[in-house]
Amino acid sequence: MRATPAKPDYGIDAPGVIRSLFLIGALALLASPFVPSLRLGHVIFVFHSMFLGIGAVCIAEGLLMILYARYGKLWHRDRMLHRITWQGDERVLDVGTGAGLLMIGAAKHLTTGRAFGIDPWSKVDLAGNARERTLRNAEIEGVQEKVEVLDGDATSLKFPDACFDIVVSNLCLHNIPTKEGRDQACREIVRVLKPGGQLVVSDFIKTRRYEQVFRDSGIVLELGSTFWWSTFPPLRVLTGKKPGPASN
């Protein structure tokens, strides 16, 4: 019998949030039969229905987050990478690579180029987040010779100025706890990008601020796109280019 090929594991995003949604949803549904209605004059407040609604919404949101983690993130990854004009010899940086989804996807576009991924390996942001799993995913996907996985802090990238042709990031920057830190991470992305280089950054909140910092740092941005139907929460993608002639 032929062995089943191994499949990459790109993990569940924000596992604590998903657990909380399911817990709150279950408690609301269980409590709903016991919640009394309130009459104020001729007006009746039916809290039973409100608890049913809260429970249903929380559970639905938890399920949508799991569907995104298992299927939607693959489609979203491909949409992000299709915005890039590939030559095959690029140096690519994935900021907040996690299990390597974007880094590995980028490596598949490369011939002589190389893709780098950095991450602080927080298991709060991604279940089972670990450098070893990322390397295993790269091996399964057949790109282990084209990638390099490093410990890293998005607010202080340990790379020289203007050393990457492409910088990508998905669902990373919002995890930086301070506005100053997120601004600095955006400036660091610009710093390590070569003149003529491309960036593609995706997140579900604070993207208007990222857009402002990128523009203030000289990036020429395209109109941002938000994907409502295949990502949850809906993700907005910023695509931009650093002025100057492209150089490899």
Wavefront OBJ file of the C-alpha trace (Angstrom):
o trace
v 0.000 0.000 0.000
v 1.348 3.404 -1.001
v 1.905 5.764 1.934
v -0.250 8.898 2.034
v 1.915 11.962 1.274
v 2.460 14.273 4.239
v 0.558 17.542 4.163
v 1.802 20.884 5.485
v 0.198 22.167 8.678
v -0.294 25.927 8.625
v -2.077 26.011 11.986
v -5.089 27.707 13.549
v -4.852 31.473 13.951
v -5.779 33.078 17.313
v -6.756 29.788 19.030
v -7.622 31.588 22.280
v -10.121 33.832 20.488
v -11.784 30.814 18.866
v -12.061 29.010 22.212
v -13.595 32.110 23.800
v -16.137 32.476 21.003
v -17.253 28.861 21.347
v -17.395 29.123 25.146
v -19.407 32.364 25.167
v -21.682 31.006 22.435
v -22.355 27.751 24.294
v -23.021 29.532 27.597
v -25.412 31.978 25.927
v -27.370 29.164 24.260
v -27.540 27.150 27.481
v -28.669 30.177 29.486
v -31.292 31.372 26.998
v -34.204 29.157 28.236
v -33.777 30.490 31.764
v -33.617 34.214 30.965
v -36.903 35.943 31.847
v -38.555 38.601 29.729
v -38.968 42.133 31.057
v -42.198 44.138 30.692
v -42.084 47.944 30.884
v -45.602 49.206 30.322
v -46.680 47.943 26.927
v -43.119 47.073 25.881
v -41.747 43.562 26.397
v -37.995 42.930 26.222
v -37.402 39.309 25.187
v -33.913 38.558 26.510
v -34.335 34.890 25.607
v -34.073 35.756 21.918
v -31.143 38.086 22.548
v -29.161 35.306 24.240
v -30.007 32.916 21.404
v -28.720 35.492 18.917
v -25.506 36.111 20.849
v -24.857 32.371 21.100
v -25.475 31.756 17.419
v -23.286 34.676 16.302
v -20.346 33.673 18.528
v -20.398 30.052 17.372
v -20.749 31.110 13.729
v -17.744 33.445 14.059
v -15.661 30.664 15.628
v -16.542 28.316 12.767
v -15.706 30.977 10.164
v -12.290 31.501 11.769
v -11.593 27.764 11.556
v -12.700 27.673 7.909
v -10.339 30.550 7.141
v -7.477 28.789 8.940
v -8.018 25.547 7.005
v -8.979 26.820 3.561
v -9.346 30.601 3.261
v -5.747 31.421 4.183
v -4.501 29.352 1.220
v -6.690 31.305 -1.217
v -5.710 34.576 0.437
v -2.013 33.686 0.216
v -2.337 33.073 -3.519
v -4.193 36.365 -4.058
v -1.461 38.275 -2.212
v 1.379 36.647 -4.168
v -0.373 37.140 -7.510
v -0.038 40.905 -6.954
v 3.737 40.590 -7.303
v 5.639 40.703 -10.585
v 7.992 37.731 -10.266
v 11.330 37.240 -12.019
v 12.470 34.220 -10.003
v 15.709 35.692 -8.623
v 14.197 37.833 -5.857
v 15.148 37.995 -2.201
v 11.866 37.823 -0.279
v 11.135 38.561 3.387
v 7.995 37.302 5.147
v 7.472 39.324 8.338
v 5.665 37.191 10.918
v 5.964 34.009 8.881
v 4.388 31.721 11.496
v 4.048 28.278 9.920
v 5.573 29.630 6.701
v 2.483 30.049 4.538
v 3.606 33.181 2.652
v 7.322 32.375 2.727
v 6.762 28.916 1.221
v 4.298 30.273 -1.332
v 6.859 32.888 -2.369
v 9.621 30.265 -2.602
v 7.552 28.369 -5.169
v 7.856 31.419 -7.463
v 11.651 31.451 -7.171
v 14.362 29.828 -9.257
v 17.644 31.342 -8.086
v 16.084 33.589 -5.433
v 15.652 32.972 -1.721
v 12.801 33.523 0.752
v 13.386 34.452 4.397
v 10.838 34.185 7.199
v 11.070 35.786 10.651
v 8.829 35.256 13.668
v 8.884 35.542 17.492
v 7.014 32.183 17.620
v 4.051 33.245 19.751
v 1.613 30.370 20.331
v -1.063 32.905 21.302
v -1.214 34.182 17.731
v -0.904 30.769 16.045
v -1.526 27.354 17.599
v 1.644 25.268 17.827
v 3.781 28.048 16.388
v 7.385 26.832 16.198
v 10.387 27.191 13.911
v 10.627 23.402 13.582
v 7.118 23.132 12.165
v 7.851 25.871 9.639
v 10.960 24.041 8.443
v 8.963 20.806 8.234
v 6.318 22.530 6.094
v 9.042 23.825 3.764
v 10.418 20.290 3.451
v 6.973 18.841 2.676
v 6.393 21.554 0.053
v 9.805 20.839 -1.514
v 11.281 24.323 -1.057
v 13.605 23.742 1.903
v 16.664 24.699 -0.180
v 15.101 28.066 -1.070
v 14.118 29.278 2.405
v 15.728 30.473 5.607
v 13.750 30.703 8.866
v 14.961 33.045 11.608
v 13.941 34.374 15.013
v 12.975 37.984 14.553
v 11.209 41.098 15.807
v 9.253 43.098 13.216
v 10.124 46.359 14.992
v 13.874 45.756 14.645
v 14.705 43.709 11.563
v 18.246 42.330 11.683
v 18.946 42.985 8.021
v 20.874 45.728 6.198
v 19.122 48.567 4.401
v 17.700 47.865 0.944
v 18.414 44.126 0.861
v 15.041 42.632 -0.193
v 13.203 42.821 -3.498
v 9.877 41.836 -1.920
v 8.462 42.066 1.618
v 5.187 40.356 2.534
v 3.232 40.064 5.773
v -0.181 38.712 6.760
v -1.986 39.092 10.102
v 1.214 40.077 11.869
v 1.468 43.803 12.534
v -1.713 44.126 14.627
v -0.156 41.770 17.200
v 2.431 44.447 18.082
v 0.899 45.978 21.227
v 1.722 49.674 20.739
v 1.054 52.202 18.010
v 4.703 53.256 18.107
v 5.789 49.640 17.636
v 3.459 49.095 14.679
v 4.644 52.325 13.067
v 8.255 51.252 13.557
v 7.545 47.842 11.998
v 6.124 49.564 8.917
v 9.204 51.775 8.683
v 11.459 48.737 9.062
v 9.684 47.046 6.144
v 10.391 50.116 4.027
v 14.003 50.301 5.223
v 14.939 46.756 4.161
v 13.129 47.061 0.813
v 15.280 47.831 -2.225
v 14.479 50.781 -4.505
v 11.923 49.459 -6.966
v 10.982 46.705 -4.500
v 7.423 45.597 -3.808
v 5.512 45.131 -0.554
v 2.237 43.303 0.090
v 0.813 43.610 3.617
v -2.512 42.222 4.834
v -4.356 42.656 8.135
v -7.890 43.088 9.487
v -7.437 46.202 11.629
v -5.216 49.303 11.729
v -4.493 49.115 8.000
v -5.346 52.809 7.503
v -2.501 53.652 9.861
v -0.109 51.279 8.068
v -1.107 52.978 4.825
v -0.291 56.408 6.244
v 3.122 55.332 7.580
v 4.023 53.625 4.291
v 3.082 56.729 2.315
v 4.984 58.991 4.714
v 8.005 56.695 4.215
v 7.848 57.168 0.454
v 5.997 54.023 -0.656
v 3.715 54.427 -3.665
v 0.609 52.442 -2.719
v -2.138 51.027 -4.878
v -5.757 51.224 -3.706
v -6.194 48.759 -0.826
v -8.569 45.828 -1.338
v -10.717 44.191 1.352
v -11.823 40.583 0.928
v -15.206 40.047 2.580
v -16.266 36.632 1.348
v -13.260 34.324 1.753
v -11.450 35.618 4.847
v -12.635 35.959 8.420
v -12.254 38.447 9.799
v -12.257 40.311 6.456
v -8.682 41.168 5.475
v -7.461 44.298 3.706
v -4.430 44.054 1.422
v -2.005 46.939 0.831
v 0.242 46.706 -2.225
v 3.036 49.194 -2.818
v 6.371 49.921 -4.435
v 9.447 51.743 -3.201
v 10.469 54.449 -5.656
v 13.626 53.948 -7.645
v 14.945 51.555 -10.271
v 14.595 47.862 -9.480
v 17.940 46.253 -8.688
v 18.884 42.685 -7.785
l 1 2 3 4 5 6 7 8 9 10 11 12 13 14 15 16 17 18 19 20 21 22 23 24 25 26 27 28 29 30 31 32 33 34 35 36 37 38 39 40 41 42 43 44 45 46 47 48 49 50 51 52 53 54 55 56 57 58 59 60 61 62 63 64 65 66 67 68 69 70 71 72 73 74 75 76 77 78 79 80 81 82 83 84 85 86 87 88 89 90 91 92 93 94 95 96 97 98 99 100 101 102 103 104 105 106 107 108 109 110 111 112 113 114 115 116 117 118 119 120 121 122 123 124 125 126 127 128 129 130 131 132 133 134 135 136 137 138 139 140 141 142 143 144 145 146 147 148 149 150 151 152 153 154 155 156 157 158 159 160 161 162 163 164 165 166 167 168 169 170 171 172 173 174 175 176 177 178 179 180 181 182 183 184 185 186 187 188 189 190 191 192 193 194 195 196 197 198 199 200 201 202 203 204 205 206 207 208 209 210 211 212 213 214 215 216 217 218 219 220 221 222 223 224 225 226 227 228 229 230 231 232 233 234 235 236 237 238 239 240 241 242 243 244 245 246 247 248
